[in-house]
Amino acid sequence: MTTEGSDCVVRFESVGLRYGLGPEVLQDISFALAPGSFHFLLGASGAGKSTLLKLMYLALKPTRGLISLFGHNMATTSRRQLPALRRRIGVVFQDFRLLHHLSAFDNVALPLRVARVRENEIRKHVVELLTWVGLKDHVNIRPTILSGGQQQRVAIARAVIARPKLLLADEPTGNVDDRMAMRLMHLFEELNKLGTTIVIATHNETLAGRLGHPRLRLDAGWLDAGTPDQQAAGKTAAGAFAAATSKSRAEQSSESAV
């Protein structure tokens, strides 16, 4: 499950976080995520899952310890470099954070427009993804008219549309039924197969158990990085991704030589 060195997508070393002069809400957090891995972040409400995700998508700075993203030490990375790093991260927020003056289509299209993708390509991909998450008939509807579950699906579509290198999802199935929850999980798994590293924070132990991906578990601010078997599972997933990437490059080289 873990890996060492600059090849890690995410690496935490003895990270602690406190608000003001209060006690630490996260204590001595150490773990590393390999490219192409998929993890559940488990823990009861108040365990610190959302706070840990905020550190990962740079909304918070740690009180102590080292955080590295994509091989960059966050303590020495300049403010000018941060926007480019953030664009490599997709986030599904627990409170959705949709822009209420925009339609579902325009909310999902936003990351592609920021990346200056051509409008005809944007329309194709956005409509396809909204159809996949069951919102084909809600493309032009604003979030205030949508139910909580529908807003959740728009937020997920927005987070994955640009195929981020790292996807962080905070309770992404909390407002949908079991059937849609599994459909969304399969969407995350398909994105993972394309090489995206995924961390899904959830208190749904049953859902995590059904899918069988390695787990990180928070309990009152302390992290359990899993059993040796779970760590091996994560390394196997990362190895499979590396092998697939290597094979793809070899095939491209072969085609170029013909």
C-alpha positions in Angstrom: 0.0 0.0 0.0 2.9 2.3 0.7 5.9 3.3 -1.3 9.0 5.4 -0.7 10.8 8.2 -2.5 9.8 10.8 -5.0 7.6 8.5 -7.0 4.9 8.8 -4.4 1.8 10.7 -5.3 1.2 11.6 -1.7 3.6 11.2 1.2 3.1 12.2 4.9 5.9 12.0 7.4 5.1 12.5 11.1 2.4 15.1 10.3 0.5 16.8 13.1 -2.2 19.4 13.0 -3.8 21.5 15.7 -6.1 24.5 15.5 -4.8 27.4 17.4 -3.6 26.4 20.9 -5.9 23.4 21.2 -4.8 19.7 21.2 -3.7 18.1 17.9 -6.6 16.8 15.9 -4.2 14.7 13.7 -1.1 13.1 15.4 2.0 11.6 13.8 0.4 10.7 10.5 2.8 8.8 8.2 1.8 7.1 5.0 2.6 7.1 1.3 0.4 6.4 -1.8 1.8 4.9 -5.0 0.7 6.1 -8.4 -2.4 4.2 -9.5 -3.5 3.0 -6.1 -7.0 3.0 -4.6 -7.7 3.4 -0.9 -10.6 3.9 1.4 -10.1 6.3 4.3 -12.3 4.9 7.1 -13.3 6.2 10.5 -16.2 7.4 12.6 -17.6 10.9 12.3 -15.1 13.3 14.0 -12.1 11.0 13.5 -10.4 13.5 11.2 -11.1 12.2 7.7 -12.1 15.5 6.2 -9.2 17.2 7.9 -6.7 14.7 6.4 -8.2 15.3 3.0 -7.9 19.0 3.4 -4.2 18.6 4.0 -3.9 16.5 0.9 -5.6 19.0 -1.4 -3.7 21.9 0.2 -6.6 23.7 1.9 -4.7 23.4 5.2 -1.0 23.5 6.3 0.3 21.0 8.9 1.4 22.2 12.3 4.4 19.9 12.0 5.8 17.2 9.8 6.4 16.8 6.0 3.8 16.6 3.2 4.9 15.8 -0.4 2.6 15.8 -3.4 3.8 14.5 -6.8 7.4 14.6 -5.5 7.2 18.3 -4.3 7.9 19.1 -0.7 5.0 21.4 0.3 7.2 23.2 2.9 9.5 24.5 0.2 7.2 24.8 -2.8 6.5 28.4 -3.8 3.0 29.9 -3.9 3.4 30.3 -7.6 3.7 26.6 -8.1 0.6 25.7 -6.1 -2.1 26.3 -8.7 -0.5 23.9 -11.1 -0.3 21.2 -8.4 -4.0 21.8 -7.4 -5.1 21.3 -11.0 -3.8 17.8 -10.8 -6.1 17.0 -7.9 -9.9 16.4 -8.2 -12.0 16.9 -5.1 -15.5 15.7 -4.2 -16.6 17.9 -1.3 -19.0 16.6 1.3 -21.0 19.9 0.9 -20.8 19.7 -3.0 -19.6 23.4 -3.5 -21.4 23.7 -6.8 -21.8 27.2 -8.3 -25.5 27.8 -8.0 -25.7 30.4 -10.8 -24.4 27.8 -13.3 -26.3 24.8 -14.8 -25.2 21.2 -14.1 -23.5 21.2 -17.5 -21.5 24.3 -16.8 -20.5 23.2 -13.3 -19.1 20.0 -14.7 -17.5 21.8 -17.7 -15.7 24.3 -15.5 -12.4 22.3 -15.1 -12.2 21.7 -18.8 -12.8 25.4 -19.6 -10.1 26.3 -17.2 -7.8 23.9 -19.1 -8.9 25.6 -22.4 -10.4 22.5 -23.9 -12.3 23.1 -27.1 -16.0 23.7 -26.6 -17.1 20.8 -28.9 -15.0 18.4 -26.9 -16.3 19.8 -23.7 -19.9 19.2 -24.8 -19.2 15.7 -25.8 -17.5 14.6 -22.6 -19.8 16.5 -20.2 -23.0 15.2 -21.7 -21.5 11.6 -21.8 -20.5 11.8 -18.1 -23.8 13.3 -16.9 -25.6 10.6 -18.8 -23.5 8.0 -17.1 -24.3 9.3 -13.6 -28.0 9.3 -14.4 -28.5 13.1 -15.1 -29.1 13.1 -18.8 -32.4 15.0 -18.4 -30.9 17.5 -15.9 -28.0 18.9 -18.0 -29.4 22.5 -18.0 -30.8 22.5 -14.5 -29.2 24.6 -11.8 -28.1 23.0 -8.5 -30.8 24.7 -6.4 -33.5 22.7 -8.3 -31.6 19.4 -7.9 -32.0 17.0 -4.9 -29.1 16.3 -2.6 -28.3 13.1 -4.4 -28.4 14.7 -7.8 -26.1 17.5 -6.6 -23.7 14.9 -5.3 -23.5 13.3 -8.7 -22.9 16.6 -10.4 -20.0 17.2 -7.9 -18.5 13.8 -8.7 -18.8 14.4 -12.4 -17.0 17.8 -12.0 -14.2 16.2 -10.0 -13.5 13.4 -12.5 -14.1 15.1 -15.8 -10.5 16.2 -16.3 -9.0 12.9 -15.3 -7.0 14.2 -12.3 -3.8 12.5 -11.2 -5.2 12.3 -7.6 -8.9 12.1 -6.7 -10.0 12.8 -3.2 -13.7 12.1 -2.3 -15.3 13.0 1.0 -18.3 10.7 1.6 -19.2 10.7 -2.1 -22.0 8.2 -1.7 -23.6 9.7 1.4 -26.7 11.1 -0.4 -27.4 8.3 -2.9 -29.0 4.9 -2.7 -27.0 1.6 -2.7 -27.5 1.0 -6.4 -26.2 4.4 -7.4 -23.4 4.2 -4.8 -22.1 1.1 -6.5 -22.4 2.7 -9.9 -20.4 5.7 -8.7 -17.8 3.4 -7.2 -17.4 1.6 -10.5 -16.9 5.1 -12.1 -14.1 5.7 -9.6 -12.6 2.3 -10.4 -12.6 3.0 -14.1 -10.8 6.2 -13.5 -8.3 4.3 -11.3 -7.6 1.9 -14.2 -6.6 5.0 -16.2 -3.9 5.7 -13.6 -5.6 8.1 -11.2 -4.7 7.6 -7.5 -7.9 7.6 -5.5 -8.7 8.1 -1.8 -12.3 7.8 -0.7 -13.2 8.9 2.8 -16.3 7.1 4.1 -17.8 5.7 7.3 -19.5 3.0 5.2 -17.6 -0.1 6.2 -19.9 -2.4 4.2 -19.2 -0.5 1.0 -15.5 -0.6 1.5 -15.6 -4.3 2.3 -17.5 -5.1 -0.8 -14.9 -3.5 -3.0 -11.9 -4.8 -1.2 -9.4 -2.0 -1.8 -6.7 -1.3 0.8 -7.8 0.9 3.8 -6.4 3.7 5.9 -8.2 4.0 9.2 -8.4 7.1 11.4 -9.3 6.8 15.1 -9.4 10.0 17.2 -6.6 11.6 15.0 -4.3 8.5 14.8 -3.8 6.6 11.6 -3.7 2.9 11.1 -2.2 2.3 7.7 -3.5 -1.3 7.5 -2.3 -4.8 7.8 0.7 -6.3 5.8 -1.8 -8.0 3.6 -3.5 -4.7 2.8 -0.2 -3.1 2.2 0.7 -5.8 -0.2 -2.6 -5.3 -2.1 -1.8 -1.7 -2.6 1.7 -2.5 -3.9 0.2 -5.0 -6.3 -2.2 -2.4 -7.7 0.6 0.1 -8.1 2.8 -2.5 -9.7 0.0 -3.4 -12.2 -0.3 0.2 -13.1 3.4 0.5 -13.6 3.5 -2.6 -15.8 0.6 -1.4 -17.9 2.3 2.0 -18.4 5.5 0.3 -19.4 3.7 -2.0 -21.8 1.9 1.0 -23.4 5.1 2.9 -23.9 6.8 -0.2 -25.4 3.8 -0.5 -27.8 4.0 3.1 -28.8 7.8 2.8 -29.4 7.1 -0.3 -31.6 4.5 1.5 -33.6 6.8 4.5 -34.1 9.5 2.2 -35.4 7.2 0.6 -38.1 
